[in-house]
Amino acid sequence: MTRKLLMHVGPVTIDYDVLVAGLRGDVGFTSQEFIDVMSFSLKFLRKLVGADESYQPFIIPGSGTAAMEGVVSTLRRGDKVLVVSNGVFGDRWKALLNRYPVAVDVLKANPGDYVKPEEVEKAVEDEKYTMVTMTHVETSTGVREPVGEVAKRIRDKVELIVVDGVSSVGAEVVKMKDYQVDVYLTASQKALGIPPGAGLLVLSERAVSRLSDESVAGYFLNLKNWLDVMRNLEVGKGSYFATLPVHLVFMMAKAFELIEREGLENRIKRHERVAQGIRAGLESMGVDIVAKRPEAYSNTVTGVLLKKANPADVLKEVVTEGVELAPGVHPALAGKYFRIGHMGWVTPNDAIATLAVLERVLKRLGEPINLGEGVRAAQLSFS
């Protein structure tokens, strides 16, 4: 049997209508049908992050990390950046920014916890920073940062506020304009339910004003080189800097159409419901969750700590039963946990099937669990 339930942290299961939308063999980057779907996708991206027409959207080839690197376009030599890190992908900002002539400080949380808003506020009061970066949902732990509250506390103290929304946009409440965030970025393959291949960003007018020849950015991911392309495509004019992921954009437009049909608020509620059901099941089963505080539980990722079973063995065994999960990647928790991704087109039925398989596998591998209680708790949560 080849059928498999992909409960991974990205890529995620793709709706067949989305996949089929990319099956085109006769379209180029100047074809009118491509220009049309690109224009629609750029406009819809603003809606996804809660921005108005004064904000500039970008869809570029690559991944979430490509979008992160694109943020360097707003930095100049000698700028100072504060990285707010809750895990591996928060730390990635430091590794990335250290390649450029800018200064970087890191405010770091313990594994499973998050940096508190008052800690960020104190840091920017004690030191002058050009930019503060945050990770809305830390994919390595499933921890959600209260980005709105942080932004409110620091807005008048820094020039640029940047949020990595790779594992949040499309599944968590995002209010870019209300939060007064300058850059929100994400990727195609997570909660948006599109195959990998595109980095997505939305920039405020303040951020766009910093796209200049003084930037320390390189060439391909320098957003200044993409700016006119995005503006032209949005108004229906063909434009070129480098080749965009043409067929992926057709799939993106279809996914956005389905999101619009479902309603973004309904989509977020669905993600929240599924996440709550999964966590209720895990807790009743008797396993621990990596995220230490309920207010920081995310709608998209849950890390699962084990007492006895080897997480690598769990991942191998669940695949034989038709479910694929994600390995743990946080070095401080190596060999202690795995992750469940619950985003995109995920449903309560997917959650039930995942918990049922986990119960059987964990029981076989000797993990002390309450067999049957996980599925029961999830059913009650969904009832």
Beta strands, then each sheet from edge to edge (+ up, - down):
strand 1: 5-6
strand 2: 56-62
strand 3: 80-85
strand 4: 103-108
strand 5: 131-135
strand 6: 137-138
strand 7: 143-144
strand 8: 160-164
strand 9: 183-187
strand 10: 197-203
strand 11: 288-289
strand 12: 301-305
strand 13: 323-324
strand 14: 326-327
strand 15: 337-341
sheet 1: 1+ 13+
sheet 2: 2+ 10- 9+ 8+ 5+ 3+ 4+
sheet 3: 6+ 7-
sheet 4: 11+ 12- 15+ 14-
end
